């Protein structure tokens, strides 16, 4: 149905009876958002933080309406940004961009063609699909209505407080003022009465907004329940041979289940549709350090033997697949470090440590780690959980506090990758656990989520435990030294000061982007190499084979690609020979001592680029 717009603009499609192409586009956007594990509010927050929308990001209430189909015909760039956020990789993004653009073109074409009255008889599947779309749009409308009601309630609260404060102030002034028969006092009394009337109106508006918000919340719950029911019916109509997935247990057991009764309790807690796969892995009572790892002292009690569990083959398959894809932990380490770097955005903000993140950004860190993990390991998105590993659906939980993971009751019986990272301690961990009630604490938070008990933490099978995070130079420096580096006037001076103050320490891209406040820092490096060499400082790059050879000859730590190190050199004299030396332009050089004076390095030390 085509609805004329005001002002003679492009005709808009009635969201309740939109074109088939528009309906398909709305469903596709909802599907890719669900596969990415994002709510509408979460998607809006990602667009705001990552700034991927090429146009101005609409307000949250308008965003709800666009996802509902209202105004979606003119939101091509917004659709591209949504796909960029939700796609699991570049290839998937290209495929989704083609599908959304095709549906958008068809919807725009259909919006200009009147609907024929001689439409064919819809099938049962079409009826179910149309009903599902109608309920989904009703849900989005109710969510937008609830958001508006909450805003109105906050505004009414603010107005009522302001009016109450004004009335109190004038009553106090009136009690201290002139006698009651003066004209000034009569005018003040009139103003007080007017303010009291205004206060009563504000109180009434606040009460009405509270009632409207409560009604919207009740309606939202009803529509969500209806949507779940319609989704099941629509799935059965379009694919009668496919059994609907369980919705998940909505509550945790209220009585304590002892860990020894794993097997007996599992079948009673897991729904019938999921009982065909084993659920629990029981940790050995005598935990021992793994021979393939050297655990840190604080983590020795968490280690277990890696003997395969015959009772949970799905657990073993997922564990083995993740271990196979990342045997040394380098990929997961880059995932965590890259997620933090993405949110810190050092090139534009100058931030370099996790404590600089805002509360919203710290919350988004968990989602960003999950998305980057899926892309780095090339994991297919799960139908109901975060992704699919070795044919089994797996969820992921991330926390900055080791052991601080919280699990909703819907995850009962499912596999979950638990990831933690502590930038202050410089370590990260990743393990696998089966979420079962007997491994949970009895207390729940207000979202009905529970954390792991002592037995639950012992049941985690660690894939990598106590692994080091990438070391950055700036967080290791004293605050006053960092302040002096950032006090330099130009980006070039800040980069050179960083290398002068961080000799013998690894410098990363995050450090360079933070001090230069630029993404094009390699140009600064090339200039810094020349300037530092004239002061006797050699700049080594991990990407250059000749530089890594020089570092090895000087007895320095090995440099990984994308890292740099500065070292001050001095001529190797006969009386100070015996330590490691290198030869440049026919002369020998050694690592300089503190009391050695600055001696410019030969030309060969700085003619090569420090990329």
C-alpha positions in Angstrom: 0.0 0.0 0.0 1.4 3.4 -1.0 0.9 6.3 1.3 1.4 9.8 -0.1 3.9 11.9 1.9 3.6 15.5 2.9 5.3 18.1 0.7 5.2 16.0 -2.4 8.3 13.9 -1.6 8.9 10.2 -2.4 5.9 8.1 -1.4 6.3 6.1 1.7 5.3 2.5 2.2 2.8 1.7 4.9 4.9 -0.4 7.3 2.0 -2.7 8.0 1.3 -3.5 4.4 4.6 -2.8 2.7 5.8 -4.2 -0.6 7.2 -7.8 -0.7 10.7 -6.5 -1.3 10.6 -4.1 1.7 9.2 -6.9 3.8 12.1 -9.1 2.7 14.6 -6.3 3.4 13.2 -5.8 6.9 13.5 -9.6 7.6 17.0 -9.8 6.2 18.2 -6.9 8.4 16.7 -8.6 11.4 18.3 -11.9 10.5 21.8 -10.5 10.1 21.4 -8.5 13.3 20.3 -11.7 15.2 23.2 -13.7 13.7 25.6 -11.0 15.0 24.1 -11.3 18.4 23.1 -7.6 18.6 19.9 -6.1 19.9 18.6 -2.9 18.2 20.0 -0.8 21.0 23.4 -2.7 20.8 23.5 -2.1 17.0 22.7 1.6 17.4 25.5 1.8 20.0 28.0 0.1 17.7 27.2 2.5 14.9 27.7 5.4 17.2 31.0 4.2 18.6 32.5 2.9 15.4 31.2 5.7 13.3 30.5 3.6 10.2 27.4 5.4 9.1 28.3 7.8 6.2 25.3 9.8 7.1 24.1 11.3 10.3 23.1 8.5 12.7 19.3 8.8 13.5 18.0 9.0 17.1 17.3 5.7 18.7 13.5 6.0 18.4 13.9 6.9 14.6 16.3 4.0 14.3 13.7 1.6 15.6 11.2 2.9 13.0 13.7 2.6 10.1 14.4 -1.1 11.0 10.6 -1.4 11.0 10.4 -0.2 7.4 9.4 3.4 7.9 11.8 5.6 5.9 14.0 2.6 5.1 13.7 3.3 1.3 15.9 6.4 1.7 18.4 4.8 4.1 20.8 3.1 1.8 24.0 4.3 3.5 22.6 3.3 6.9 21.8 -0.2 5.6 25.4 -0.4 4.3 26.8 0.6 7.7 24.5 -2.0 9.5 25.9 -4.7 7.1 29.4 -3.6 7.8 28.9 -4.0 11.6 27.1 -7.4 11.4 28.9 -9.2 8.7 31.4 -11.9 9.9 34.0 -11.2 7.2 34.6 -9.2 4.0 33.2 -11.9 1.7 30.1 -12.2 3.8 29.8 -8.4 3.8 30.0 -8.2 0.0 27.3 -10.8 -0.4 25.0 -9.1 2.1 25.6 -5.7 0.4 24.5 -7.1 -2.9 21.4 -8.7 -1.4 20.3 -5.5 0.5 21.0 -3.3 -2.5 18.9 -5.5 -4.8 16.0 -5.6 -2.3 16.2 -1.8 -1.8 16.1 -1.2 -5.5 13.1 -3.5 -5.9 11.4 -1.9 -2.9 11.9 1.6 -4.3 10.5 0.4 -7.6 7.5 -1.3 -6.0 6.7 1.8 -3.9 5.9 3.8 -7.1 3.6 1.0 -8.5 0.0 0.9 -7.1 -1.0 -2.5 -5.6 -3.1 -4.6 -8.0 -6.5 -5.6 -6.6 -6.3 -8.9 -8.5 -3.7 -10.4 -6.1 -3.4 -14.2 -6.0 -4.4 -16.3 -3.1 -1.6 -16.5 -0.6 -0.3 -19.8 0.7 -0.2 -20.9 4.3 3.5 -20.1 4.4 2.9 -16.6 3.0 0.2 -16.0 5.6 2.6 -17.1 8.4 5.4 -14.9 7.0 3.1 -11.9 6.7 1.8 -12.5 10.3 5.4 -12.8 11.5 6.4 -9.5 9.8 3.4 -7.8 11.3 4.2 -8.9 14.8 7.9 -8.1 14.4 7.0 -4.6 13.4 4.5 -4.3 16.2 7.3 -5.2 18.6 9.7 -2.6 17.2 6.9 0.0 17.4 6.2 -0.9 21.1 10.0 -0.7 21.8 10.1 2.8 20.3 7.0 3.8 22.2 8.5 2.6 25.4 11.7 4.5 24.8 9.6 7.7 24.2 7.7 7.1 27.4 10.9 6.7 29.4 12.2 10.0 28.0 8.9 11.7 28.8 9.0 10.3 32.4 12.5 11.7 32.9 11.4 15.1 31.5 8.4 15.1 33.8 10.6 14.2 36.8 13.0 17.0 36.0 10.1 19.6 35.6 8.5 18.5 38.9 11.7 18.8 40.8 12.4 22.3 39.4 8.9 23.5 40.2 9.1 22.1 43.7 12.4 23.8 44.3 11.0 27.2 43.1 8.0 26.9 45.3 10.1 26.1 48.4 12.4 29.0 47.7 9.5 31.5 47.3 7.7 30.2 50.4 10.9 30.7 52.4 11.4 34.2 51.0 7.7 35.1 51.8 8.1 34.0 55.4 11.1 36.4 55.8 9.6 39.2 53.8 7.5 42.3 54.5 4.0 42.3 56.4 1.2 40.6 54.6 -0.6 43.8 53.7 2.1 45.1 51.4 1.7 45.0 47.6 5.0 43.2 47.2 3.8 40.4 49.5 0.5 40.1 47.7 2.3 39.7 44.3 4.6 37.1 45.8 1.6 35.2 47.1 0.1 35.2 43.6 3.3 33.8 42.1 3.5 31.1 44.8 -0.1 30.0 43.9 0.9 29.9 40.2 3.9 27.8 41.0 1.9 25.5 43.1 -0.5 25.0 40.2 2.5 24.4 37.9 3.9 21.9 40.4 0.6 20.0 40.5 0.5 19.9 36.7 4.1 18.5 36.6 3.2 15.9 39.2 0.2 14.9 37.1 2.3 14.6 33.9 4.9 12.6 35.8 2.2 10.2 37.1 0.8 9.9 33.6 4.2 9.2 32.0 4.9 6.5 34.7 1.6 4.8 33.9 2.2 5.0 30.1 5.7 3.5 30.5 4.3 0.7 32.7 1.6 0.0 30.1 4.2 0.0 27.3 6.4 -2.4 29.2 3.5 -4.8 29.7 2.6 -4.5 26.0 6.2 -5.1 25.1 6.3 -8.4 27.1 3.0 -9.5 25.4 4.3 -8.8 21.9 7.6 -10.5 22.5 5.8 -13.6 23.7 3.5 -13.4 20.6 6.6 -13.0 18.4 8.2 -16.1 19.8 5.0 -18.0 19.1 4.7 -16.7 15.6 8.3 -17.4 14.8 7.8 -21.1 15.7 4.7 -21.3 13.5 6.3 -19.5 10.6 9.3 -21.9 10.8 7.0 -24.9 10.8 5.0 -23.5 7.8 8.1 -22.7 5.7 10.0 -25.9 6.6 7.7 -28.6 8.1 10.5 -31.0 8.5 12.6 -28.7 10.7 12.0 -29.0 14.4 11.9 -25.7 16.3 14.9 -25.0 18.6 14.3 -25.0 22.3 13.8 -21.5 23.7 16.1 -22.2 26.7 15.3 -22.7 30.4 14.1 -19.3 31.7 15.0 -19.9 35.4 17.8 -21.4 37.4 17.0 -24.2 39.9 16.3 -22.8 43.3 17.9 -25.7 45.2 21.6 -26.5 45.4 22.7 -29.3 43.0 25.9 -31.0 44.2 28.6 -31.4 41.5 28.8 -35.1 42.1 25.3 -35.5 40.6 26.2 -34.1 37.2 24.9 -37.1 35.2 21.8 -37.6 37.3 20.7 -34.0 37.2 21.6 -33.2 33.6 18.8 -35.0 31.9 16.2 -33.4 34.2 17.5 -29.9 33.4 18.2 -30.1 29.7 15.1 -29.9 27.5 14.1 -33.0 25.5 15.2 -31.5 22.2 18.7 -31.1 23.5 19.1 -34.3 25.5 20.6 -36.2 22.7 24.1 -34.6 23.3 26.1 -35.0 26.5 26.3 -31.9 28.6 28.9 -32.2 31.4 32.6 -32.7 31.8 33.7 -33.5 35.3 37.2 -32.2 36.3 39.6 -34.6 37.9 39.9 -34.3 41.6 43.7 -34.1 41.5 44.4 -31.1 39.3 48.0 -31.2 37.9 50.0 -28.8 35.8 49.9 -29.5 32.1 53.2 -30.8 30.7 52.8 -28.5 27.6 52.5 -25.3 29.6 54.4 -23.5 32.4 51.7 -21.9 34.5 52.2 -18.9 36.6 52.0 -19.2 40.4 48.6 -17.7 40.8 47.1 -20.0 38.2 48.6 -23.3 39.2 45.5 -24.4 41.1 43.4 -23.9 37.9 45.3 -26.4 35.8 43.8 -29.8 34.9 45.0 -32.8 33.0 44.0 -32.9 29.4 42.8 -36.5 29.3 39.8 -36.7 26.9 36.4 -37.0 28.5 34.4 -39.9 27.1 31.2 -38.4 28.5 31.1 -35.2 26.4 32.4 -35.7 22.9 31.0 -32.3 21.8 33.2 -30.6 24.5 36.3 -32.4 23.4 35.7 -31.6 19.7 35.2 -27.9 20.4 38.2 -27.8 22.7 40.4 -29.6 20.2 39.3 -27.3 17.3 40.1 -24.1 19.1 43.4 -25.5 20.3 44.2 -26.6 16.7 43.5 -23.2 15.2 45.5 -21.3 17.8 48.1 -23.6 19.4 50.4 -20.9 20.7 47.7 -18.3 21.6 49.1 -15.6 19.2 45.8 -15.3 17.3 43.7 -14.8 20.5 46.2 -12.4 21.9 45.9 -10.2 18.8 42.1 -10.4 19.0 42.1 -9.0 22.6 44.8 -6.4 21.9 43.1 -5.3 18.6 39.7 -5.0 20.3 41.1 -2.7 23.0 43.1 -0.7 20.4 39.9 -0.3 18.3 38.0 1.2 21.2 40.8 3.3 22.5 41.3 4.8 19.0 44.8 6.2 20.0 45.4 7.9 16.7 42.4 10.3 17.4 42.2 10.4 21.2 45.8 9.8 22.4 44.5 7.1 24.8 46.7 4.1 25.4 45.5 2.2 28.4 42.2 0.3 29.2 41.4 2.5 32.2 40.9 5.4 29.8 37.8 3.7 28.3 34.4 5.0 29.2 31.8 2.9 30.9 30.0 2.3 27.5 33.2 1.4 25.8 34.2 -1.1 28.5 30.8 -2.7 28.0 31.4 -2.7 24.2 34.8 -4.4 24.7 33.1 -7.8 25.3 31.1 -7.5 22.1 34.1 -6.4 20.1 36.2 -9.3 21.4 33.5 -11.7 20.3 33.2 -10.2 16.8 36.9 -10.2 16.3 37.3 -13.7 17.6 34.7 -15.0 15.1 36.4 -13.2 12.2 40.0 -14.1 13.2 39.1 -17.8 13.6 36.8 -17.8 10.6 33.9 -19.2 12.6 30.4 -19.4 11.1 27.7 -17.6 13.2 25.6 -19.9 15.3 21.8 -20.2 14.8 21.1 -19.6 18.4 24.5 -18.9 20.1 27.5 -16.8 19.1 29.2 -19.1 16.6 29.6 -22.7 15.4 32.8 -24.7 16.2 33.3 -28.2 14.9 29.6 -28.5 14.2 28.5 -27.4 17.7 27.1 -24.1 18.8 29.2 -22.2 21.3 28.7 -18.9 23.2 31.5 -16.6 24.4 31.8 -14.6 27.6 34.5 -11.9 28.2 35.4 -10.2 31.4 38.3 -8.0 32.6 38.1 -9.8 36.0 39.2 -13.4 36.0 36.2 -15.5 37.1 33.7 -12.6 36.6 31.7 -14.3 33.9 27.9 -14.2 34.3 25.6 -16.6 32.6 21.8 -16.2 31.9 19.5 -19.2 32.5 19.0 -19.6 28.8 22.5 -21.0 28.5 21.9 -24.0 30.7 23.4 -27.0 29.0 25.4 -25.1 26.4 29.1 -24.8 25.7 30.7 -21.5 26.5 34.2 -20.1 25.8 35.2 -18.0 28.8 37.8 -15.3 28.1 39.4 -12.8 30.5 42.1 -10.2 30.1 43.7 -8.0 32.7 45.7 -5.2 31.2 47.2 -4.1 34.6 48.6 -7.6 35.2 49.3 -8.1 31.5 47.8 -11.6 31.2 44.8 -13.2 29.4 43.0 -16.5 29.5 40.6 -18.6 27.4 38.9 -21.8 28.5 35.8 -23.9 27.8 33.1 -24.9 30.2 29.7 -26.5 30.0 27.1 -24.3 31.6 25.2 -26.5 34.1 23.4 -25.4 37.4 25.6 -27.5 39.6 28.6 -25.4 38.6 26.9 -22.1 39.4 26.7 -20.0 42.5 23.2 -19.9 44.1 22.8 -16.1 44.0 21.7 -14.3 40.9 21.9 -10.6 39.9 18.9 -8.6 38.9 19.1 -10.0 35.3 18.9 -13.5 36.7 22.5 -14.2 35.7 24.8 -16.4 37.8 28.5 -16.7 38.1 30.6 -19.8 38.4 31.1 -21.4 41.8 34.5 -22.7 43.0 33.6 -26.1 41.5 32.6 -24.3 38.3 35.9 -22.5 38.0 37.8 -25.8 38.6 35.7 -27.4 35.8 37.0 -24.9 33.2 39.3 -26.6 30.7 41.9 -24.0 29.9 43.0 -23.7 26.3 45.5 -20.9 27.3 46.0 -19.8 30.9 48.1 -16.9 32.2 49.3 -16.0 28.7 51.0 -12.5 28.4 49.3 -9.7 26.6 51.3 -7.6 24.1 53.6 -5.2 26.0 53.3 -1.5 25.2 55.9 1.0 26.1 53.7 3.9 27.4 51.9 2.0 30.2 55.2 0.8 31.6 56.6 4.3 31.9 56.3 6.6 34.9 53.5 9.1 34.6 55.8 12.1 34.7 57.9 10.7 31.8 54.7 10.1 29.7 53.6 13.7 30.5 56.9 15.0 29.2 56.6 13.0 26.0 53.1 14.4 25.3 54.3 17.9 26.2 56.4 18.0 23.0 54.9 20.4 20.4 54.9 18.4 17.2 54.1 14.8 16.4 57.6 14.2 15.1 59.1 15.5 18.4 56.8 13.3 20.4 57.8 10.2 18.5 61.5 10.9 18.8 61.1 11.6 22.6 59.3 8.3 23.0 62.2 6.4 21.5 64.7 8.3 23.6 62.8 7.5 26.8 62.0 3.9 26.0 65.4 2.5 25.0 65.7 -1.3 25.3 61.8 -1.6 25.5 59.5 -2.7 22.7 57.4 0.1 21.2 54.1 -0.9 19.5 51.8 0.6 16.9 49.4 1.6 19.7 52.2 3.6 21.4 53.1 5.4 18.1 49.6 6.2 17.2 48.9 7.6 20.7 52.0 9.9 20.8 51.7 11.0 17.1 47.9 11.3 17.1 48.1 10.2 13.5 47.5 7.0 11.6 50.3 7.7 9.1 53.1 7.3 11.7 55.5 5.4 9.4 56.5 8.7 7.9 57.5 9.9 11.4 59.5 6.8 11.9 61.6 7.4 8.8 62.5 10.9 9.9 63.1 9.7 13.5 65.6 7.1 12.3 67.8 9.8 10.8 67.5 12.3 13.7 68.1 9.6 16.4 71.1 8.2 14.5 72.8 11.6 14.7 72.4 11.3 18.5 73.9 7.8 18.6 70.6 6.0 18.9 69.9 3.0 16.5 66.2 2.4 15.7 65.4 -1.2 14.9 62.2 -2.5 13.2 60.7 -5.9 13.6 59.5 -5.9 10.0 63.1 -5.6 8.7 65.2 -8.8 8.6 68.5 -6.9 8.8 67.3 -5.1 12.0 66.2 -8.3 13.7 69.7 -9.7 12.9 71.3 -6.6 14.5 69.1 -7.1 17.6 70.2 -10.7 17.9 73.9 -9.7 17.5 73.5 -7.1 20.3 71.8 -9.6 22.6 68.5 -7.8 22.5 65.1 -9.5 22.7 63.6 -10.7 19.4 61.3 -8.1 17.7 57.9 -9.2 16.4 56.6 -7.7 13.2 54.9 -4.4 13.8 57.2 -3.5 16.8 60.3 -1.3 17.2 63.1 -0.8 19.7 65.7 1.9 20.2 69.2 1.3 21.5 72.1 3.8 22.1 75.4 2.7 20.8 79.0 3.7 21.3 82.3 2.8 19.5 83.7 -0.5 20.7 87.3 0.3 22.0 89.8 -2.4 22.9 89.6 -1.7 26.6 85.8 -2.1 26.5 85.6 -5.1 24.1 84.2 -8.4 25.2 80.5 -7.7 25.0 78.3 -8.1 21.9 79.2 -5.8 19.0 78.1 -5.1 15.5 80.0 -3.7 12.5 78.8 -0.6 10.6 80.8 1.0 7.8 83.9 -1.1 8.9 83.8 0.0 12.6 82.7 -1.9 15.6 79.9 -0.6 17.9 78.6 -1.8 21.2 75.7 -1.0 23.5 76.5 2.4 25.2 76.9 2.7 28.9 75.3 5.5 30.9 78.4 7.6 31.1 79.2 7.3 27.4 78.9 10.5 25.4 76.7 10.7 22.3 78.5 9.7 19.1 76.7 9.9 15.7 76.2 6.6 14.0 77.5 5.8 10.5 75.4 6.6 7.5 74.5 3.0 7.0 72.6 2.9 10.2 69.9 5.3 9.1 69.8 5.0 5.3 67.4 2.1 5.6 63.7 2.8 6.3 62.3 1.9 9.8 59.0 0.7 8.5 
